[in-house]
């Protein structure tokens, strides 16, 4: 594999001054030779002037968070990362590559979760190039490679987790966003390691059931919420009934036999657990008549 290594050129400003000074001297000599009628010297100074002008092509400007990858006749010679004006061999091919942090959002993918439920999912991936040589020479198009591999990793991740957690301690796409994001980042990084790319963040940006099962899953979620709420209501009602019976017995407000306790428990549970206002019934007789 081709690995990046640093290569700095000559100071660009100094090289520019030297080349310009040499060009002035050469042009002056060319004019004097032309005036003296020396065609051989004219041709020589003309060729030298052309060569010096070609040497100006070796000047490169490197901006912050930018690199220039240098190749000479098909061979990798190094990467210039230091910002500034530099001069390199003018025969070298210089390819500019950005080192800035970039991000993109994948398309909305339709996949099956671990319970085989069809879902729609998309993710945002934040990445940057850390090895310019690998990015340019190990893959054909590193930007396209990042997008394709990110979508592939997202598909794999979605099939490993359920949409909703149905068991205690189970990790799900909709509830464990931090764990899922960390797993997604690891999977994408594993695929992009050979492309000289570092994934700094990956998180889910869109998550929903597929349209064909969305209404059925919504009813399931609503039913689960109702059941959970009812469980809390019943637990609280039983505690309140127990506390009421205990206080009545402790303060000796009234003595209740088992049948009257059962009737009181029944009435209290109806009042506390009902989902609508209860209607009181006035008993003008006794419990037994």
N, C-alpha and C positions, 0 to 999 in steps of 0.2 A: 504494500500500500504506500501511496505517496503521502508523506507527512510534511506539514508546513515547517519551514525554518526561515528565520529573519534574514533579510538582505537589505542593507542600506546602500544607497548610491552615494555619489560624491555630492558635497554641498552645492545646491543648484545655483545660488546667487554667485558664488565664486566661479563656477563653470560658465555661467552666462557672461560674466565680465571678461573672462579669458577668451571665450569664443568671439565676442564682439570686438575685443582688441585685436585679435588675430585677423578677423575679417577686415577691419579698417586698414591694417598694415598690408594685407594681401591686395585689397582693392587699390590702395595707393601704388603698390608695386605694379599692379596690372596696368594702371593708367600711365605710369612712367614707361613701362615696356612698350605699350602701344604707341606712345609718343616717340620713342626711340626707334620704332620700326623693327622690333625683335619678335617675330611671330611665335617662335618656340617658347619664349618666356611668357608671352601673352596666354598661350594655350595652357601652360603649366599653372600660371596664377589663376586662370579661369576655373580649371579643374579643382584647385585648392579652395577657391571661394565656394564652389558648389559643395565640396565635402564639408567645409565649415558650416554652411547653411544646413546641410543634412544633420550635422551634429547637434543643431538646436532642437532637433526632433527628440533628442534624448532627455529633454527637460520634462519632468512630471510634477504635478501638484497633488499632494495627498492631503485630503481634508480630514477633520476629526471623525472618528468612527467609520473610517474607510480604509481600504487596503488596495494595493496594486500587486497582482500576481505576475511575476516575470518569467517568461519562457524564451529560450534562445534555440532556434532551429528544432523545435519540438521537444526540448528538454527543459524541465522545471529548474529554475535557478534560484528561486526564493520569493519571499513576499515582503513588500515594504509597507509597514504599518505606521511608522512615525510620521505625524503630520508635518508638512512643510514643503519646500521646493527642493527637489533632488534632480541629479543628473545620472542617467544610467546609459548603458550601451544602446545606441540608437537602433541597433538591429534587433533588440529584444522586443517581443510582443508583450504589451502591458494590458492586463485585463482588470478592470475596476470591479470591486465587489464590496457591498455594504456590510458593515459590522453592526449596524443599528438593530435595536430590538424591533421585531415585527410581529404582527398578529393577524390571524384570519379566522373566519368562522366557517366550519364545514357545512355542507348541505344537510338538509333534514333527511336523515336516513330512516328507512322503515326496516326494523329488525325484530326478532323475537327475543324476549327476555328469558331468564332461566326457567320460568314457568310456561314457556311457549306462548306467551301472550304477545300479539303484535303491538309494537310501540313505535313512536316517532322520537328521534333523538338527534341533537346537534351539539357541537362543542366549539369553544373558542380555544385556540392554541397560540401561545406566545413563545416565540423562538428567536434565536440569533445564530449567526455563523461564528464558530470559534476556531475552525481549522479551514482556511481558505483553499489549501491544496486538495484536501479531501472533497470539499464541496464542488470544486470545479472538475476534478479528474477522476473521482471514484464513482460518480453518478452522472447521468446524461444531463439532467436539468434539476438542480437541487431544489428549486422552488416548487416545481411540479411534484417532485419526489416527496417533499414534506407534506403536501396536501393529500396525496394518494395514501401514504403510509398512515397519516393521522386518521383518515376515514376508516382504514382497515383496522387500526387499533380500537377505534370507537365501536365498530361492529363487534369485535371480539369481547370488549368490556361489557357491552350491553347484554350479551348472551350469558354472562357469568353472574349477573345479579338479577333479582326480581324487581319489578317496578315498585311494589309495596311490600313491607315486612309483615308477614303473617304469623311469625313465631318470635318469642322473646329472644333478644340478642341477635336477630338476623339482620344483616346489612342489606339495604335496599337502595335503589337509585334515587328515589324521591326523598328519603329521610337521612341518609348518611352521605351528604354532599362532600364533606372533607375527605372521608376515606375513599370515596369513588374518584374524586379529583386526583388524589395522590396515586391511586392505581392507574388511572388513565395516563397521567404524566409519565409514570414508569414504563408503561407499555409503548407509548410513542417514542420515548427516548431510546428504548431498546431497539426500535426499528430504525431510528435516525442516527445511531452512533457512527455508522460507516460513512455518513454523508457530511461529517464535520459540523453537525448542528447540535445545539444545546436547547432543550425545551425548558423554559423557565416557569411556565404555568400552563395548566390545561384544566378547564372546567366546563361542565355541561351548561349550555345556554338555552336549550329547549328540550322539554321532556313531556310527553303526553301519550296517552293510549291512541292507537290507530282509530280512525273514525268509525270503522265497522263494529268495534266493541266498546267505544267510549261510553255510550249510554248505559250498557249493562254493567260496566265497571263502576260508573258513577252510582248506580243503585246499590252495588255491593259496598262501596265506601260509605254511603249513607246508612245502610243497614248496620255496618260495623260501628259507626258512630252512635247510632241509636242504642245498640246493645251495650256499648261501653258506658253510655250515659245512664241507662237503666240499672246497670250493675252498681254504679256509684250511688244512685238514688236509693236502691234497696239496702245497700250497706249502711247508709246514713239513717234510713228509716228504722232499721232493726236496732241500731244503737240508740236512737231516740226513744223507742218503745221500751228498751231495756232500762234506760235511765229513768223513764217515767214510772215504771213499775217499782223500781228500786227506791225511788224517793217517796212514793206513796206508802210503801211498806215501812221505810225507815221513820218517817214522820207520823205514821199511824193515822193518816188522814181518813182512810177508809180500809176496811178489811174486805179482801176479794178472795172468793174461792176460785178453784181452777176454771170453772165454767165462765165466771165473770171476767177472769183474766183473759181467757181465750176470746171472749166477745170484745174486750177492750183492745187487745192486740189486733184483732181483725179490723176494728174501726179505725185505729191509728194508722195501720198500714194502708188502708183505703185512702185516708186523707193525705198521707204523706207521699204515696206513690202514684196518685192519680195525676193524669196529665191535663185535667180540667178542674174547675171549681166544684167542690162537693156541696150537696144540698143536705143540711142538717135535718134530722128527724127527731121530733120531740116525743119521747115515750111518757105517756101520762099514767101508765101502770107500773108494773114491775118487770124485771127481766123474765120472769116465769109466766106472766099473764099478758 
